[in-house]
Amino acid sequence: MRLSDLLEYESIVVQCHDNPDADAIASGYGVYMYFRKKRKNVRLVYGGQFVIQKSNLGLMIRELEIPIEHVARIDPPELLITVDCQYGEGNVTHFDAKAIAVIDHHQVGGALPRLSEVRSGLGACSTLVRELLAQEGMDMNDDINLATALYYGLMMDTDRFSEISHPLDKDLRDDAAYDRNKIAMLRNANISLEELEIAGEALCGYEYEEKHRYAVIPARPCDPNILGIIADMMLEVDAVDYCVVYSILPFGIKLSVRSCKKETRANELADYLTENIGSGGGHVEKAGGFIRHELLLREYGADCTKEQCGAFFKTRLNQYFDESEVIDSEVYTADMTQMQTYRRKDLRLGYVKASQIYRTGTQVMIRTLEGDVDLPITDDMYIMIGVSGEVYTMEKEEFERNHKALDEPYVFAGEYQPTLRRSSDGSNISLIPYAKACVAADNVEIRAKQLTHRVKVFSRSDRERYMLGKRGDYLAVRGGNPHDVYVIAGDMFERIYGKKD
């Protein structure tokens, strides 16, 4: 759905969830501003028993001049748009309307109306609204209050950016021309005395598992950044390597995850805990997620009581640690008698000679769905774009040995167009206009076997970050070297490789 698809309606109400947070207010404001510019009769509202009382939210509304209203009822508009929530959920007051639309970034819990745009992989609804505005030619930076609101919404919904993983979230963080003074004011008004009490109470109620050195901490309902503060404090304890802090909210469970060991990335653990029941992500050491009530009940039969939630997290954490195998390629020797030989299929890939975009020596960051990679441009650097839009680099010699360049245009089919961001000034350039097509050479073969459990592979070239393999993925060996092991996702493997005849 695009915002322009909704221009047929004249009277429009943009509704945030009850007791709205910064992301709901910001994303609702962005949608409101679009329809106001289109001269529609539009209102920004929220319902529920409670009026906004948190000092940072009140300051946000006043300083950024956000015209949000608390209402008990409304006259049915032609169109009602729920933002940062889904119509019919328990955290959204029911209002009648002739037509319903949904703009959200949470996991889908039930049937959606025909007019909806939900992207569960994003860290904040503010990011989605920024993208919807950009589709209509509306630059958030044309209005400093709007840019500041969207930046702050993302900041607060991702625990001060510690839970960011999607490149679109990172683009909003890096591109927003926000008011630094107002963000400083909002940042200094984040924690109330009541929230300080919540943090202290939570820290006294931790549960500790000695075998795997993790702590699970329930907290009373609070802003996500408070969970992050609690988690950071818990990780200061010498006996704790990992912790999960969670809060049960009316519409789901918000959690914050921390790790201080390289064998377990916090973002991967958050993704594991929320798999099929919500969404999770973030950074190596700090991450977070959200679990929907109805999905938790459906998948695990667990209700959202403190006791059942605590038991769920401990069970899942024990399963995670007990079922994970860590492979260090320095000492690991793959048993190739258990592997089969595969050959790359004749699939089109993309490649870019990096020095055609920036001069040799330029420090750049490659931004992709897999993460950000910082490196200097070298004269023999090739940037590869895989069949699913994944991006990786290789030297000219390796490229010429394993690939054949084609005299045809490259067609990108991925979700997020990879970009190069120059470190000196932050300017972005898409790789796609520079990309040419190629295929794997006829002699590219590997040995591989399908995984039956979770595996983490530390390669010789990267001793700090592991490649993650799940059940159904493949453990592969390159060039007949039993120490040169790596992981290929199952769906990608089946697209790229076929058994050797």
Secondary structure, 3 states (H helix, E strand, C coil): CCHHHHCCCCEEEEEECCCCCHHHHHHHHHHHHHHHHCCCEEEEEECCCCCCCCHHHHHHHHHCCCCEEECCCCCCCCEEEEECCCCCCCCCCCCCCCEEEEEECCCCCCCCCCEEEECCCCCCHHHHHHHHHHHCCCCHHHCHHHHHHHHHHHHHHCCCCCCCCCHHHHHHHHHCCCCHHHHHHHHCCCCCHHHHHHHHHHHHCCEEECCCCEEEEEECCCCHHHHHHHHHHHCCCCCCCEEEEEEEECCEEEEEEEECCCCCCHHHHHHHHHCCCEEEEECCCEEEEEEEHHHHHHHHCCCCCHHHHHHHHHHHHHHHHHHEEEEECCCCCCCHHHCEEEEECCCCEEEEEHHHCCCCCCEEEEEECCEEEEEECCCCEEEEECCCCCEEEEEHHHHHHHEEEEEEECCCCCCCCCEEEECCCCCEEECHHHCEEEEECCCCEEEEEECCCEEEEECCCCCCCCEEECCCCEEEEECCCCCCEEEECHHHHHHHEEECC
